Each structure stands twice: as C-alpha cells, then as structure tokens.
Amino acid sequence: MSCVIREAELRDQLLKENAEYRRLAAEHQSCDHELEGLSNKHFLSDDEQIQEKTLKKKKLMLKDQMYSLMQEVRRQIEAQSR
C-alpha cells in the first residue's frame, strides 16, 4: 500500500520539522521581498538590473533545492510505507 502525500502537506511538514528546508524557504522569501522592492521602482540602475537578475537566479536555485529535498523526503516516506 502506497502512502501518497500531497505537496502542500509535505511542504508544511518540512517547514515544521526540517531546519534545512526552513532555511531555504526563508532565503527564497527574502529574495522574493527584495525582488518586490525592485519591481516597485519605475527605473532600475545598471547595478539594480544586475541585482534583479542575480536574485531571480538565486531564487530559482533555492526553489530547485527545496524541490529536491521534498522529493528525497517523499521517496523516504514511500519506502517506509512499503
């Protein structure tokens, strides 16, 4: 019998129980807030444009790491339920 955990449930569980996932999520949220601040500006300087691109890449990298961690935990949970 396979134990299927929805993504939202797994994300909530990881936020509560996994320090690495919490750290990644906090960094991701921080990047999001910084990007929001930049998007509220009418004009971005050259440095701000570089900062925006860097933040977008970092945010995507963090999201990929969070997803990988979720997949790893999901595999562990499914292996235990077999």
ZAMIVEX-68909 format. One line per field, with one value per residue (C-alpha): residue number from 1; chain; x, y, z. Coordinates in steps of 0.001 Angstrom, whole numbers, padded with zeros to 6 digits. Each point is the difference from the previous one (the first is absolute). Last residue first. Layout:
// residues N
pos	[NUM / ...]
unit	[A / ...]
x	[X / ...]
y	[Y / ...]
z	[Z / ...]
This chain:
// residues 82
pos	[82 / 81 / 80 / 79 / 78 / 77 / 76 / 75 / 74 / 73 / 72 / 71 / 70 / 69 / 68 / 67 / 66 / 65 / 64 / 63 / 62 / 61 / 60 / 59 / 58 / 57 / 56 / 55 / 54 / 53 / 52 / 51 / 50 / 49 / 48 / 47 / 46 / 45 / 44 / 43 / 42 / 41 / 40 / 39 / 38 / 37 / 36 / 35 / 34 / 33 / 32 / 31 / 30 / 29 / 28 / 27 / 26 / 25 / 24 / 23 / 22 / 21 / 20 / 19 / 18 / 17 / 16 / 15 / 14 / 13 / 12 / 11 / 10 / 9 / 8 / 7 / 6 / 5 / 4 / 3 / 2 / 1]
unit	[A / A / A / A / A / A / A / A / A / A / A / A / A / A / A / A / A / A / A / A / A / A / A / A / A / A / A / A / A / A / A / A / A / A / A / A / A / A / A / A / A / A / A / A / A / A / A / A / A / A / A / A / A / A / A / A / A / A / A / A / A / A / A / A / A / A / A / A / A / A / A / A / A / A / A / A / A / A / A / A / A / A]
x	[006138 / -000829 / 003639 / 001006 / -002806 / 001161 / 003616 / -000975 / -002092 / 002917 / 002302 / -002628 / -000542 / 003746 / 000269 / -002900 / 001609 / 003292 / -001770 / -001814 / 003316 / 001551 / -003016 / 000311 / 003735 / -000586 / -002679 / 002174 / 002944 / -002201 / -001416 / 003449 / 001299 / -002939 / 000616 / 003632 / -000987 / -002524 / -003618 / -002814 / -003594 / 000795 / -002619 / 001631 / 003176 / -001839 / -001824 / 003321 / 001332 / -003114 / 000287 / 003682 / -000881 / -002748 / 002465 / 002482 / -002711 / -001064 / 003594 / 000533 / -003317 / 000938 / 003353 / -001640 / -002442 / -002927 / -002559 / 000785 / 000448 / -003465 / -001583 / 001754 / -001085 / -003604 / 000087 / 001581 / -002631 / 001208 / -000712 / 000585 / 000216 / -001480]
y	[-000475 / 003038 / 000641 / 000221 / 002504 / 002207 / -000125 / 000773 / 002995 / 001245 / -000045 / 001628 / 002788 / 000594 / 000212 / 002459 / 002218 / -000071 / 000928 / 002857 / 001233 / -000033 / 001882 / 002663 / 000305 / 000481 / 002614 / 001757 / 000170 / 001386 / 002663 / 000903 / 000423 / 002285 / 001868 / 000566 / 001345 / 002306 / -001061 / 002341 / 000219 / -001781 / -002336 / -002976 / 000547 / -000226 / -003131 / -001526 / 000619 / -001575 / -003055 / -000395 / -000001 / -002564 / -002335 / 000489 / -000866 / -003050 / -001246 / 000414 / -001714 / -002903 / -000347 / 000092 / -002812 / -000687 / 002794 / 001324 / -003580 / -000980 / 003031 / -000794 / -003644 / 001004 / 002454 / -002601 / -002618 / -003134 / -003375 / -003037 / -003059 / -003328]
z	[001642 / 002191 / 000875 / -003670 / -000659 / 002865 / -001150 / -003602 / 001174 / 002113 / -003028 / -002208 / 002534 / 000274 / -003770 / -000108 / 002633 / -001910 / -003241 / 001761 / 001389 / -003482 / -001378 / 002714 / -000648 / -003719 / 000610 / 002570 / -002413 / -002774 / 002331 / 001361 / -003555 / -000783 / 003275 / -000933 / -003429 / 001650 / 000109 / -000955 / 001201 / 003254 / 001477 / -001737 / 002016 / 003298 / -001158 / -000985 / 003506 / 001517 / -002255 / 000821 / 003701 / -000616 / -001712 / 002851 / 002528 / -002026 / -000252 / 003748 / 000775 / -002302 / 001759 / 003449 / -000820 / 002346 / -000225 / -003466 / -001189 / 001217 / -001670 / -003285 / 000245 / 000561 / -002917 / -002291 / 000758 / 001699 / -001562 / 002199 / -002196 / 001082]
